[in-house]
Amino acid sequence: MIIQMRWHYSIMFILFINMSSFIEAKQMTIPSPEKNSTFENLNTEKSNAKRIIGAVENIRLVPPNIVLEARIDTGAKTTSIDARKITPFEKDGKEWVRFVCISGKKEHIIERKVIKRIHIKRHGKDAQERYVVHMRIILGDVSRLIPVNLNDRDAYQYPILIGRNFLRDFFIVDVAKKHQFEPMKLPK
């Protein structure tokens, strides 16, 4: 009787091992629908080594997958991008915004869902209401989908202002340096 019980448990153990390896193999072969998305899964994992960047860097903005020069500002909480002709509209009952991003002489029309509206305090001026949307920013090999506020930055030298919401956990800024990294290339 003891031999029969051991045999019974051995069979159950072998079946359990085979089933778990079958389940693991099946999980590994199921294609993820997220892999086919437009750069939504490109967030960089945090690492212990922080990269040293300069006061001005080239970044890639996705969409529209263009490289722009950005001012690095550790005093700014949120990243701000140059957005012209900002037009709010409704899509599927949600608030969206359409705006133009300029790269050289080329205009790129972008539509994004509005996350929220914020009031930005400005030195010597009234507070300004701005739309906040999610955008992918890439600097060197770091890619992050972050909230950015939209602002007409035509009067500023740089079309992008990178704030702490992008820098945190990845970068150290050396203001004596410029252009330490080029953003990784993505398929167009």
C-alpha positions, 0 to 999 in steps of 0.5 A, a space after each residue: 500500500 505504501 508503494 502504491 501511494 509513493 507511485 501515485 504521488 510520483 505520477 502526480 509530481 511528474 504531471 505537475 512539472 510537465 504542466 507547469 513547463 507547458 504553461 510557462 512555454 505557452 505564456 512565452 509564446 503569446 504575442 503581446 498586443 502592446 509590442 505593435 503599438 507606436 512606441 508606447 512600450 519604450 520606457 527605459 528601466 531605472 538603473 543605478 548609474 545616472 548619466 551626466 548631461 549638459 545644460 542643452 541637449 538634443 532630444 527626440 519627440 515622439 510623435 512626430 519622431 523629430 529631434 529638437 534642441 532642449 534646455 535642461 532646467 532642474 528648477 522646472 517641475 514639468 517639461 514644456 514643449 513648443 505648441 502652436 495653434 493649440 485647438 481643443 476638441 472633443 473625441 469619444 467624450 474626452 477632451 483632446 487638443 490639436 497643436 502644431 510642433 515646428 521642426 525647422 521649416 516643417 510643421 507637424 500636426 499632433 493630436 493628444 488626449 488632455 490629461 489635465 489643465 494647470 496654472 503656471 506661475 510666471 515671473 512678473 506676469 499673470 499665471 497662465 493656464 496650459 494643457 497637459 498631455 502625454 508625450 514620449 521624450 528620448 534623450 540618449 538611450 533614455 525613453 520616457 512617456 511623461 506629462 508635458 505642458 503645451 506652451 507657445 515657446 516662439 519667444 524662447 531660444 529652445 523649443 523644449 524645456 526639460 523639467 524634473 519629471 523627465 530628469 528624475 532617477 536618470 540624469 545629473 546635469 553639468 551646466 558647463 557641458 552641452 550636447 553630451 548625447 544624441 537621442 536613439 534613432 527610431 523607425 520613421 
